[in-house]
């Protein structure tokens, strides 16, 4: 019924907890996860999970701006190899970031290289833009028309900037921030955008939502987010737009599948 449009199931913090993760997700009606690679160090682990995890995984592969620092050598050749193994996979999670102190020169070099690769290979992109949405827009605009799909992960920019991304053909992924009543820009954008351009995510194991279901265990484990909390995000979106959860499930599922080039 539900698709979690953005997770990091290969994250080492979830190692040893994946059986519980799958059980919780299944009970919540989650039937598919879109798991985004962030560096060459996690791509093979992600591939392994696509073969063994009991819930369907749609993978993407890319270098996150946080993981670009110190990354040398043949990373782009490795990325192309993974993309050739998964010809339907987007490139992501890639983008620009204003949360951590990552040199702008490094961020731009990796982002521009991966955008060029997406254009050349005709792949959709899954984009990170935390506190850099305006700069991301300016970098994306010249090549947006040459990309088969654009997904803005954990979107949190203003409704006005959302309109500019909308004109580029973007799909907007909303996560746990939507459950925060003080996140006025994010919630207004989610209210105003066309429903067929919206998908929902947990960004698991991060971004635990207000009112979320704690992960089984104690200590730090209880703070890990997981895909069963997608229902909290869906409920927030349902309330904001005054439409049923069933309609949210149908619309977001169809939009996610279209982005990945899958039949709806």
Secondary structure, 3 states (H helix, E strand, C coil): CEEEEEECCCCHHHCCCHHHHHHHHHHCCEEEEEEECCCHHHHHHHHHHHHHCCCEEEEEECCCHHHCCCCCCCHHHHHHHHHHHCCCCCEEEEECCCCCCCCHHHHHHHHHHHHHHHHHHCCCEEEECCCCHHHHHHHHHCCHHHCCCEEECCCCCCHHHHHHHHHCCCEEEECHHHHCCCCHHHHHHHHHCCHHHEEECCCECCCCCCCCCCCCCCHHHHHCCCHHHHHHHHHHHHHHHCCCHHHHHHHHHHHHHHHCCCCC
